[in-house]
Amino acid sequence: MNLALATLVIAAATAPAVAAMLLVRRRAPEGSYFADGDRAAGVFGVLATGFSVLLGFIVFLAFESYDQSRTGAEAEALVLAQQVETAQFFPRRVSGELSGQLVCYGRSVVQSEWPRAQAGERPDDINPWGAQLFRTVRTVEPRTASEQSAYAKWLDQTSDRESARNDRMHGAVGVIPAPLWVVLLFISVVIFVFMLFFADRGEGPVTQAVLMGSVVSVIVAMLLLIRFLDSPFHTGIGGVRPVAMERTLRIMDEQLRIAGRPIRLPCDERGAPIR
């Protein structure tokens, strides 16, 4: 979330609301437009309670999606590093090829899939290097006990990696349906209009401004929070970034160096295949 932009949005929404309150206050009777203030406060309490309960459920739903994307990205990166280790137990003919394709997979996630997620797209196609890994491992015929164990472990790790990738992409397009946004905005407008009827010429302008400004600013801040959680892939503060995968790529380079297995990568720095 861009804090400066969020502050400007809150201020841009609060200022007109306060101005509207002060404008209505000029012609408002003393004691507000309500003859029975206690009854009006009770109705407002019902509106506020219903709105807060709905907000609570939506924030919980959006946070679950946000957390699923974050943990999925970390799990995918971890499994990828583990697969590099597993690949070293395959026949030497294949282990280098698999290691290079795993590095290319990580580069493709960082340089290709992540920008698409930040743009609000959810890639429905499989990672091209995931498909290439599958084609390569199909050529393996494990013979020794270690190769057979590595082969079985590789298949389990592949399933874990694909599951983690699905979790990572889960929140790319948001999980809050449009009708919920419509309801939230509708209730916000109802509360704003209801607040205008609390305009009281007998109270000072500062008091009336604080009355309206506090309510509107809190509502707008909550809506921005939901928007932030519903769109986790962004470059602002708190956004889900490919930090785990970038760290894994560095770890993979170190693992291959320690193992003494220099490899020729079949891709460029962006994970695109080298023709």
KASUL-V265007 format. One record per backbone hydrogen bond with DSSP energy under -1.0 kcal/mol. NH is the residue of the N-H (numbers start at 0). CO is the residue of the C=O. If there is no record, write none. Layout:
BEGIN
nh:NH co:CO
nh:NH co:CO
END
This chain:
BEGIN
nh:5 co:1
nh:6 co:2
nh:7 co:3
nh:8 co:4
nh:9 co:5
nh:10 co:6
nh:11 co:7
nh:12 co:8
nh:13 co:9
nh:14 co:10
nh:16 co:12
nh:17 co:13
nh:18 co:14
nh:19 co:15
nh:20 co:16
nh:21 co:17
nh:22 co:18
nh:23 co:19
nh:24 co:20
nh:31 co:28
nh:32 co:196
nh:39 co:35
nh:40 co:36
nh:41 co:37
nh:42 co:38
nh:43 co:39
nh:44 co:40
nh:45 co:41
nh:46 co:42
nh:47 co:43
nh:48 co:44
nh:49 co:45
nh:50 co:46
nh:51 co:47
nh:52 co:48
nh:53 co:49
nh:54 co:50
nh:55 co:51
nh:56 co:52
nh:57 co:53
nh:58 co:54
nh:59 co:55
nh:60 co:56
nh:61 co:57
nh:62 co:58
nh:63 co:59
nh:64 co:60
nh:65 co:61
nh:66 co:62
nh:67 co:63
nh:68 co:64
nh:69 co:65
nh:70 co:66
nh:71 co:67
nh:72 co:68
nh:73 co:69
nh:74 co:70
nh:75 co:71
nh:76 co:72
nh:77 co:73
nh:78 co:74
nh:79 co:75
nh:80 co:76
nh:81 co:77
nh:82 co:78
nh:83 co:79
nh:84 co:80
nh:85 co:81
nh:86 co:82
nh:88 co:85
nh:89 co:86
nh:93 co:90
nh:94 co:90
nh:97 co:93
nh:98 co:94
nh:99 co:95
nh:100 co:96
nh:101 co:97
nh:102 co:98
nh:103 co:99
nh:104 co:100
nh:105 co:101
nh:106 co:102
nh:107 co:103
nh:108 co:104
nh:109 co:105
nh:110 co:106
nh:111 co:107
nh:112 co:107
nh:113 co:108
nh:115 co:111
nh:116 co:112
nh:117 co:113
nh:118 co:114
nh:119 co:116
nh:120 co:115
nh:130 co:126
nh:131 co:127
nh:132 co:128
nh:133 co:129
nh:134 co:130
nh:135 co:131
nh:136 co:132
nh:137 co:133
nh:138 co:135
nh:139 co:136
nh:147 co:143
nh:148 co:144
nh:149 co:145
nh:150 co:146
nh:151 co:147
nh:152 co:148
nh:153 co:149
nh:154 co:150
nh:155 co:151
nh:156 co:152
nh:157 co:153
nh:158 co:154
nh:159 co:155
nh:160 co:156
nh:161 co:157
nh:162 co:158
nh:163 co:159
nh:164 co:160
nh:165 co:161
nh:166 co:162
nh:167 co:163
nh:168 co:164
nh:171 co:168
nh:180 co:176
nh:181 co:177
nh:182 co:178
nh:183 co:179
nh:184 co:180
nh:185 co:181
nh:186 co:182
nh:187 co:183
nh:188 co:184
nh:189 co:185
nh:190 co:186
nh:191 co:187
nh:192 co:188
nh:193 co:189
nh:194 co:190
nh:195 co:191
nh:197 co:194
nh:198 co:195
nh:202 co:199
nh:207 co:203
nh:208 co:204
nh:209 co:205
nh:210 co:206
nh:211 co:207
nh:212 co:208
nh:213 co:209
nh:214 co:210
nh:215 co:211
nh:216 co:212
nh:217 co:213
nh:218 co:214
nh:219 co:215
nh:220 co:216
nh:221 co:217
nh:222 co:218
nh:223 co:219
nh:224 co:220
nh:225 co:221
nh:226 co:222
nh:227 co:223
nh:228 co:224
nh:229 co:225
nh:233 co:231
nh:236 co:0
nh:238 co:235
nh:239 co:231
nh:242 co:240
nh:245 co:241
nh:246 co:242
nh:247 co:243
nh:248 co:244
nh:249 co:245
nh:250 co:246
nh:251 co:247
nh:252 co:248
nh:253 co:249
nh:254 co:250
nh:255 co:251
nh:256 co:252
nh:257 co:253
nh:258 co:254
nh:260 co:255
nh:267 co:271
nh:270 co:267
nh:273 co:265
END
